[in-house]
Amino acid sequence: MPYFIIEKMPVFLSWAQHRILEEEAAKDKSATWRVSSTIAGNKASEEKSGMMYQALLQKFRQDPDRFRSEWVRFDLSGEEAAANIWDVLYDYCHFRGYGFLSDTRDSVEKIVASYEGESYAYPMGRIFSLNHFVKPAKWWWRFTHRMRGRKVLTAV
């Protein structure tokens, strides 16, 4: 799930929002272009990303308040939250730089998932850990209180 920065605001897209925006941005493109745009690193995928950014920017310029309520704020619950939580947290960690996600499966579970072909589908809606770095309250606490490298581990 991608996120875009529109006028210094992070816009995290759920899978449903991503499909809506993708259809809107690429409505005039052919079916072969749409298939090639799903391949990462392809010229068409970069073009699609740019088109999606421009569509969001246009929505912001038309009505900033409506844009904030429909695209910047989101409320996920139930099955939708389970399907999107990994991506939202991953993007948040990437955007803020305060943490990272960890796979909590043991090695046997990883081997079985790899054999069954499910290693790329993990862990959407499954158990994983959010490792959030602890920022010291004062800059010099890193040195005096040995705060460097501390993190809080949370199972989600």
TORDOSE-531042 format. One record per residue (C-alpha): residue number from 1; x, z, y. Coordinates in steps of 0.5 Angstrom, whole numbers. Layout:
BEGIN
nr, c1, c3, c2
NUM, X, Z, Y
...
This chain:
BEGIN
nr, c1, c3, c2
1, 0, 0, 0
2, 3, -2, 7
3, 3, 1, 13
4, 4, -2, 20
5, 6, 1, 27
6, 1, -1, 32
7, 2, 1, 39
8, 6, 7, 37
9, 1, 9, 32
10, 2, 9, 24
11, -4, 5, 21
12, -4, 7, 13
13, -8, 2, 9
14, -12, 4, 3
15, -13, -1, -2
16, -20, -3, 0
17, -18, -3, 7
18, -12, -7, 5
19, -16, -12, 1
20, -21, -13, 8
21, -15, -14, 12
22, -12, -19, 8
23, -18, -23, 7
24, -19, -23, 14
25, -12, -25, 16
26, -11, -31, 11
27, -18, -33, 11
28, -16, -41, 12
29, -10, -41, 7
30, -11, -44, 0
31, -11, -41, -6
32, -4, -43, -8
33, -1, -40, -2
34, -5, -33, -3
35, -2, -33, -10
36, 5, -34, -7
37, 4, -29, -2
38, 3, -23, -7
39, 11, -24, -9
40, 15, -20, -6
41, 21, -23, -2
42, 17, -30, -2
43, 17, -33, 5
44, 9, -33, 4
45, 9, -26, 3
46, 13, -25, 10
47, 8, -29, 13
48, 2, -26, 11
49, 5, -19, 13
50, 6, -22, 20
51, -1, -25, 20
52, -4, -18, 18
53, 0, -14, 23
54, -3, -19, 28
55, -10, -18, 26
56, -9, -11, 27
57, -6, -12, 34
58, -12, -16, 36
59, -17, -11, 33
60, -13, -6, 37
61, -13, -10, 44
62, -21, -11, 43
63, -23, -4, 42
64, -18, 1, 42
65, -23, 7, 41
66, -26, 3, 35
67, -19, 1, 32
68, -17, 9, 32
69, -24, 11, 28
70, -24, 5, 23
71, -16, 4, 22
72, -12, 10, 24
73, -16, 15, 22
74, -18, 16, 14
75, -22, 20, 10
76, -21, 19, 2
77, -24, 23, -3
78, -26, 23, -11
79, -24, 16, -15
80, -21, 13, -8
81, -17, 19, -7
82, -14, 19, -14
83, -12, 11, -13
84, -9, 12, -6
85, -6, 19, -6
86, 1, 16, -9
87, 1, 11, -4
88, -1, 15, 2
89, 4, 20, 1
90, 10, 15, -1
91, 8, 11, 6
92, 8, 18, 10
93, 15, 20, 7
94, 18, 14, 8
95, 15, 14, 16
96, 17, 21, 17
97, 23, 22, 13
98, 21, 29, 11
99, 21, 28, 4
100, 20, 24, -3
101, 16, 24, -9
102, 18, 25, -16
103, 16, 23, -23
104, 14, 30, -27
105, 14, 26, -34
106, 19, 28, -39
107, 23, 23, -42
108, 19, 22, -48
109, 13, 20, -44
110, 17, 15, -40
111, 19, 12, -46
112, 12, 11, -49
113, 9, 9, -42
114, 15, 4, -42
115, 14, 1, -49
116, 6, 1, -47
117, 7, -3, -41
118, 5, 2, -36
119, 11, 4, -33
120, 9, 0, -26
121, 2, 3, -26
122, 4, 10, -26
123, 3, 15, -23
124, -3, 13, -19
125, -8, 19, -19
126, -3, 23, -24
127, 1, 29, -24
128, 7, 28, -19
129, 11, 32, -15
130, 12, 32, -7
131, 19, 34, -5
132, 18, 36, 3
133, 24, 38, 6
134, 24, 45, 10
135, 27, 43, 17
136, 30, 49, 21
137, 27, 52, 27
138, 33, 52, 31
139, 38, 47, 30
140, 44, 52, 29
141, 40, 55, 23
142, 43, 50, 18
143, 49, 53, 19
144, 48, 60, 20
145, 42, 61, 15
146, 44, 56, 10
147, 38, 52, 11
148, 41, 45, 9
149, 38, 41, 3
150, 32, 46, 2
151, 26, 43, 0
152, 19, 45, -2
153, 17, 43, -9
154, 9, 42, -10
155, 5, 39, -16
156, 0, 34, -14
